């Protein structure tokens, strides 16, 4: 079993710089059960919502991580969302930080 590695300040800053966000976005919708006239066929995309650490932004995408490791600065369970499909992006801020405290309350 690998032993935890100590993080350098640069590595810690890299993880600390990833905000926790909620992204609402439109996705394609498939309706394999619809059987009817074209006029009443479903024509709207589905609205999705994902939450995670925003670990990468490119010209075309936002990349969210559902899980991050504080020991080795790795991420997993990624969701890649095309920016053109994003309806809203909201950064989540802990109430403790919202109220001007320096650190979130420890569990």
LINNORGI-V667009 format. One record per residue. N is the residue number from 1. SS is DSSP state (hx for helix, st for strand, lp for the rest). OMEGA is omega as a letter, one per 40 degrees, with the letter a starting at -180 (NA if undefined). Layout:
n ss omega
N SS OMEGA
N SS OMEGA
//
This chain:
n ss omega
1 lp a
2 lp i
3 lp i
4 lp i
5 lp i
6 lp a
7 lp i
8 lp i
9 hx i
10 hx i
11 hx a
12 hx i
13 hx i
14 hx i
15 hx a
16 hx a
17 lp a
18 lp a
19 lp i
20 st a
21 st i
22 st i
23 st i
24 st a
25 st i
26 st a
27 st i
28 lp a
29 lp i
30 lp i
31 lp a
32 lp a
33 lp a
34 lp i
35 lp a
36 lp a
37 lp a
38 hx a
39 hx a
40 hx i
41 lp i
42 lp a
43 lp a
44 lp i
45 lp i
46 st i
47 st a
48 st i
49 st i
50 st i
51 st i
52 st i
53 st i
54 st a
55 st a
56 st i
57 st i
58 lp i
59 lp a
60 lp a
61 st i
62 st i
63 st i
64 st i
65 st i
66 st a
67 st i
68 st i
69 lp i
70 lp a
71 lp a
72 lp i
73 lp i
74 lp i
75 st i
76 st a
77 st a
78 st i
79 st i
80 st a
81 st i
82 st a
83 hx a
84 hx a
85 hx a
86 st i
87 st a
88 st i
89 st a
90 st i
91 st a
92 lp a
93 lp i
94 lp a
95 hx a
96 hx i
97 hx i
98 hx a
99 lp i
100 lp i
101 lp a
102 lp a
103 lp i
104 lp i
105 lp i
106 lp a
107 lp NA
//
